[in-house]
């Protein structure tokens, strides 16, 4: 685990503690959007002749 990832996870946990269930719902949506973006980037890279 990189230092940057650990820092981001710490901020997310603190936000969840401060803002409660609403923050958790937002964090889940952000995580899902990140996964979708990552998958989209991987498939785009494959179509362009990458790996």
KOLKELO-61927 format. One line per 10 residues: number of its first residue (from 1); their letters; for each residue x, y, z of N, C-alpha, C, O. Coordinates in Angstrom, 2 decimals. Each point is the difference from the previous one (the first is absolute). Example, Ala and Ser with C-alpha at 12.3 -4.5 7.8 and 13.67 -1.06 7.14 Angstrom:
// KOLKELO-61927
1) AS) 13.19 -5.69 7.80 -0.89 1.19 0.00 0.90 1.20 0.00 1.04 -0.02 0.66 | -1.39 1.07 -1.38 0.82 1.19 0.06 -0.77 1.09 0.73 0.51 1.11 0.17
***
This chain:
// KOLKELO-61927
1) XXXXXXXXXX) 0.85 -1.18 0.00 -0.85 1.18 0.00 0.89 1.23 0.00 0.90 0.13 0.83 | -1.15 0.76 -1.77 0.81 1.21 -0.07 -0.43 1.00 1.06 -1.10 -0.09 0.55 | 1.96 1.04 -0.29 -0.30 1.04 0.98 -1.19 0.83 -0.46 -0.85 0.37 0.81 | 0.79 -0.08 -2.10 -1.10 0.79 -0.53 -1.34 -0.73 0.18 -0.99 0.62 0.39 | 0.97 -1.91 -0.67 -1.22 -0.78 0.17 -0.42 -0.04 1.47 -1.18 0.13 0.31 | 2.14 -0.32 0.57 -0.30 -0.02 1.43 -0.58 1.34 0.46 -0.93 0.04 0.81 | 1.48 1.04 -1.33 -0.50 1.33 0.35 -1.43 0.19 -0.51 -0.86 0.51 0.73 | 0.59 -0.93 -1.96 -1.34 0.13 -0.55 -1.01 -0.84 0.77 -1.12 0.45 0.26 | 1.51 -1.65 0.11 -0.90 -0.85 0.78 -0.29 0.61 1.37 -1.12 -0.07 0.50 | 2.13 0.67 0.11 -0.18 0.65 1.30 -1.00 1.15 -0.12 -0.87 0.16 0.86
11) XXXXXXXXXX) 1.01 0.65 -1.91 -0.92 1.11 -0.21 -1.42 -0.52 -0.21 -0.96 0.57 0.52 | 0.82 -1.66 -1.28 -1.33 -0.56 -0.24 -0.63 -0.51 1.29 -1.20 0.19 0.24 | 2.00 -0.83 0.60 -0.53 -0.51 1.27 -0.42 1.15 0.90 -1.05 -0.06 0.64 | 1.86 1.11 -0.58 -0.35 1.16 0.82 -1.26 0.67 -0.52 -0.85 0.42 0.79 | 0.71 -0.30 -2.11 -1.21 0.60 -0.57 -1.22 -0.85 0.35 -1.06 0.53 0.30 | 1.21 -1.85 -0.35 -1.11 -0.88 0.33 -0.40 0.16 1.47 -1.19 -0.01 0.33 | 2.18 0.17 0.54 -0.31 0.18 1.42 -0.69 1.34 0.26 -0.90 0.08 0.84 | 1.32 0.95 -1.56 -0.54 1.35 0.23 -1.40 0.14 -0.59 -0.90 0.53 0.65 | 0.72 -0.99 -1.87 -1.25 0.25 -0.71 -0.99 -1.15 0.05 -1.14 0.16 -0.44 | 1.54 -1.30 0.94 -0.92 -1.11 0.20 -0.39 -0.74 -1.26 0.78 -0.10 -0.94
21) XXXXXXXXXX) -1.99 -0.40 0.93 -0.49 -0.88 -1.07 -0.05 0.70 -1.36 0.22 -0.64 -1.03 | -0.49 1.94 1.03 -0.04 0.72 -1.27 1.37 -0.04 -0.68 0.09 -0.19 -1.22 | 0.95 0.38 2.01 1.35 -0.04 -0.56 0.33 -1.39 -0.53 0.66 -0.13 -1.03 | -1.11 -0.89 1.72 0.27 -1.36 -0.47 -0.65 -0.26 -1.35 0.59 -0.64 -0.87 | -1.80 1.15 0.69 -0.67 -0.17 -1.30 0.76 0.72 -1.10 0.17 -0.53 -1.10 | 0.29 1.73 1.39 0.78 0.76 -0.98 1.30 -0.71 -0.30 0.41 -0.09 -1.16 | 0.26 -0.42 2.19 1.26 -0.71 -0.20 -0.18 -1.25 -0.85 0.85 -0.32 -0.84 | -1.94 -0.39 1.06 -0.26 -1.18 -0.82 -0.18 0.38 -1.47 0.51 -0.68 -0.89 | -1.23 1.76 0.65 -0.21 0.45 -1.38 1.31 0.46 -0.63 0.26 -0.28 -1.17 | 0.58 0.97 1.95 1.30 0.43 -0.52 0.89 -1.20 -0.32 0.69 -0.01 -1.02
31) XXXXXXXXXX) -0.72 -0.99 1.89 0.79 -1.20 -0.24 -0.48 -0.72 -1.25 0.81 -0.45 -0.81 | -2.12 0.36 0.64 -0.55 -0.66 -1.18 0.38 0.78 -1.27 0.31 -0.60 -1.03 | -0.34 1.92 1.11 0.38 0.81 -1.16 1.47 -0.20 -0.33 0.38 -0.06 -1.17 | 0.46 -0.06 2.20 1.41 -0.25 -0.22 0.25 -1.33 -0.66 0.85 -0.12 -0.88 | -1.59 -0.89 1.30 0.14 -1.33 -0.60 -0.44 0.05 -1.45 0.67 -0.56 -0.88 | -1.80 1.21 0.62 -0.47 0.10 -1.38 1.01 0.73 -0.88 0.24 -0.41 -1.14 | 0.36 1.47 1.67 1.00 0.76 -0.76 1.22 -0.87 -0.27 0.56 0.03 -1.10 | -0.15 -0.81 2.08 1.15 -0.87 -0.17 -0.24 -1.07 -1.04 0.86 -0.28 -0.83 | -2.03 -0.33 0.88 -0.34 -1.04 -0.97 -0.10 0.61 -1.39 0.46 -0.60 -0.98 | -1.05 1.77 0.88 -0.11 0.67 -1.28 1.39 0.30 -0.57 0.24 -0.18 -1.19
41) XXXXXXXXXX) 0.66 0.64 2.05 1.36 0.30 -0.44 0.72 -1.27 -0.47 0.72 0.03 -0.99 | -0.92 -1.13 1.70 0.64 -1.25 -0.38 -0.50 -0.48 -1.35 0.80 -0.42 -0.85 | -2.10 0.47 0.63 -0.55 -0.47 -1.26 0.40 0.93 -1.15 0.24 -0.46 -1.12 | -0.16 1.76 1.39 0.43 0.95 -1.03 1.44 -0.29 -0.39 0.35 0.02 -1.18 | 0.48 -0.30 2.17 1.41 -0.29 -0.25 0.15 -1.27 -0.83 0.86 -0.07 -0.88 | -1.68 -0.94 1.16 0.05 -1.25 -0.76 -0.42 0.21 -1.45 0.59 -0.58 -0.91 | -1.60 1.40 0.69 -0.47 0.25 -1.36 1.03 0.74 -0.84 0.05 -0.17 -1.21 | 0.77 1.00 1.86 0.99 0.80 -0.72 1.29 -0.76 -0.26 0.96 0.57 -0.50 | -0.94 -1.86 0.84 1.18 -0.81 -0.28 1.01 -0.01 1.13 1.16 -0.34 -0.21 | -1.59 0.69 1.40 0.89 -0.09 1.16 0.17 -1.45 0.38 -0.30 -0.88 -0.81
51) X) 0.73 0.61 1.93 0.19 -1.35 0.54 -0.77 -1.05 -0.71 0.08 -1.17 0.36
***
